[in-house]
């Protein structure tokens, strides 16, 4: 796994590099700003990019913009975005461009090494990894009259785990139910969210996007 790290905090940047190299992962380059990150992506053709949301010069959304551009240049690039706190617009914007090989974690998660590495490998393997705290905070910001009210508590549990990027087997293990039960809950979620099967829409991604977007305040 070839990795590029884009992080303006030198301590975190070098700490991440040391952590990953200790796990026998190949950190091919690090960068302190968006331009340096994109140059590293072009030069080293990494498999995974770990990108801070807020980078110089304005420390607003340079990391997200650079991540989207990097994916435009290399559609197969896996991107794991790090943020100091929950920024729900960035989470939903990332997913709106497609959920495969994408992750959004709070920086505090890096200190929980096993969880961080699990998320990194999930994203590198083509999956999605959304920080549980991001999911929890978005869930608490519900609007009146939303379609999520139609879901049972168990269906909401399943959808929350889907939003974290877990597959059906992992959801079943988390909830101590069978995979068949998970399949049934997901079918119910699709029906209650009015997500009919089409050739153009991935209903699983659509359900997660609705779940995350529903947390935005009006």
C-alpha positions in Angstrom: 0.0 0.0 0.0 1.6 3.3 -1.2 0.5 6.3 0.9 0.7 10.1 0.6 0.0 12.2 3.7 -1.2 15.8 3.4 -1.2 17.5 6.8 0.0 21.0 7.8 0.7 20.1 11.4 4.3 18.8 11.3 3.9 16.7 14.5 0.8 14.9 13.3 2.2 14.6 9.8 5.5 13.0 10.9 3.7 11.0 13.6 1.4 9.5 11.1 4.3 8.6 8.8 6.1 6.9 11.6 3.0 5.0 12.7 2.3 3.7 9.2 5.9 2.8 8.5 6.0 0.9 11.8 3.1 -1.2 10.3 5.2 -1.9 7.2 3.2 0.4 5.1 4.9 2.5 2.4 4.6 6.2 3.0 6.0 7.5 -0.3 5.6 11.3 0.4 4.2 13.8 2.8 3.0 17.3 2.1 2.1 20.4 4.2 -0.3 22.1 1.7 -2.7 21.2 -1.1 -0.4 22.1 -4.0 2.4 19.9 -2.5 -0.2 17.1 -2.0 -1.3 17.2 -5.6 2.3 17.2 -6.8 3.0 14.2 -4.7 0.0 12.3 -6.1 1.1 13.0 -9.6 4.7 12.1 -8.9 4.2 8.9 -6.8 0.8 7.5 -8.0 -0.2 6.4 -4.4 -2.9 3.9 -3.6 -4.1 5.9 -0.6 -4.1 9.6 0.4 -4.6 10.7 4.0 -5.7 14.4 3.8 -6.4 17.0 6.4 -9.7 19.0 5.7 -8.3 22.4 6.6 -4.9 23.3 5.0 -3.0 26.5 4.1 -3.5 29.2 3.0 -7.1 29.8 4.3 -7.5 26.7 6.5 -11.1 26.2 5.3 -11.7 23.5 2.7 -8.4 23.2 0.8 -8.0 19.6 1.8 -11.4 18.6 0.5 -11.0 20.5 -2.7 -7.5 18.9 -3.2 -8.9 15.4 -2.4 -11.7 15.8 -5.0 -9.1 17.0 -7.6 -6.8 14.1 -6.8 -9.7 11.7 -7.4 -10.4 13.4 -10.7 -6.8 12.8 -11.7 -6.7 9.3 -10.3 -10.2 7.8 -10.0 -8.9 4.7 -8.3 -7.2 6.7 -5.5 -8.5 5.8 -2.0 -8.9 8.9 0.2 -9.1 9.0 4.0 -9.9 12.6 5.2 -9.1 13.7 8.7 -10.8 16.5 10.6 -10.4 18.0 14.1 -14.2 18.1 14.6 -17.4 17.1 12.8 -18.0 19.1 9.6 -21.1 17.6 8.2 -21.2 19.4 4.9 -17.7 18.0 4.1 -18.8 14.5 5.0 -21.9 14.6 2.7 -20.0 16.4 0.0 -17.4 13.6 -0.1 -20.1 10.9 -0.3 -21.9 12.8 -3.0 -18.9 12.2 -5.3 -19.2 8.4 -4.7 -18.6 6.3 -1.6 -16.1 3.8 -2.8 -12.6 4.1 -1.3 -13.5 7.1 0.9 -13.2 7.7 4.6 -13.9 10.6 7.0 -12.4 10.3 10.5 -11.9 12.6 13.4 -8.2 13.2 14.2 -8.7 11.8 17.7 -9.3 8.4 16.0 -5.6 8.3 14.9 -4.7 7.8 18.6 -6.8 4.7 18.6 -4.3 2.8 16.4 -6.3 -0.4 15.8 -9.4 1.6 14.8 -7.5 3.9 12.6 -5.7 1.1 10.8 -8.9 -0.8 10.3 -10.5 2.2 8.7 -7.4 2.8 6.5 -7.4 -0.8 5.3 -11.2 -0.7 4.7 -10.9 2.4 2.5 -7.9 1.0 0.7 -9.9 -2.2 0.0 -12.6 -0.2 -1.8 -15.0 0.4 1.2 -16.2 3.4 3.1 -15.3 4.5 6.7 -17.2 7.2 8.4 -16.3 8.1 12.0 -19.0 6.8 14.4 -18.9 10.2 16.1 -19.7 11.9 12.8 -22.7 9.6 12.4 -23.9 10.1 16.0 -23.8 13.9 15.7 -25.6 13.9 12.4 -28.2 11.6 13.7 -29.0 14.0 16.6 -29.7 16.9 14.2 -32.9 15.7 12.8 -35.5 17.8 11.1 -39.3 17.6 11.5 -41.2 15.4 9.1 -38.2 13.4 7.7 -38.5 9.9 6.3 -36.2 8.5 8.9 -39.2 8.7 11.3 -40.6 5.7 9.4 -37.7 3.5 10.4 -37.8 1.2 13.4 -35.0 1.6 16.1 -33.3 -1.6 14.7 -33.5 -0.3 11.2 -31.9 3.0 12.3 -29.2 1.0 14.0 -28.5 -0.9 10.7 -28.5 2.4 8.7 -26.1 4.0 11.1 -23.7 1.1 10.7 -24.1 1.3 6.9 -23.2 5.0 7.2 -20.0 4.0 9.0 -19.1 1.9 5.9 -19.8 -1.6 7.4 -20.9 -4.4 5.1 -23.7 -6.8 6.0 -21.5 -9.4 7.7 -20.0 -6.8 10.0 -23.4 -5.3 10.7 -24.7 -8.7 11.7 -21.7 -9.2 14.0 -22.2 -5.8 15.6 -25.9 -6.3 16.3 -25.7 -10.0 17.1 -28.2 -11.0 14.4 -28.0 -13.1 11.3 -27.1 -11.8 7.9 -30.5 -12.7 6.7 -32.0 -10.4 9.3 -29.7 -7.6 8.1 -30.8 -8.2 4.5 -34.4 -7.9 5.7 -33.8 -4.7 7.6 -32.0 -3.2 4.6 -34.9 -4.1 2.3 -37.3 -2.4 4.7 -35.0 0.7 4.9 -35.1 1.0 1.1 -38.9 0.6 1.0 -39.5 3.2 3.8 -37.1 5.7 2.2 -38.9 5.3 -1.1 -35.7 4.0 -2.8 -36.8 1.9 -5.8 -34.2 -0.1 -7.6 -32.8 1.5 -10.8 -29.8 1.0 -13.0 -28.5 4.5 -12.3 -28.6 4.6 -8.5 -26.9 2.6 -5.8 -29.7 2.3 -3.2 -27.2 1.7 -0.4 -25.3 4.9 -1.1 -28.6 6.8 -1.6 -29.8 5.6 1.8 -26.6 6.7 3.5 -26.7 10.1 1.8 -30.3 10.6 2.9 -29.3 9.7 6.4 -26.4 12.1 6.5 -28.1 14.9 4.7 -31.2 14.6 7.0 -29.0 15.8 9.9 -28.6 19.3 8.4 -30.4 22.0 10.1 -32.9 23.9 8.0 
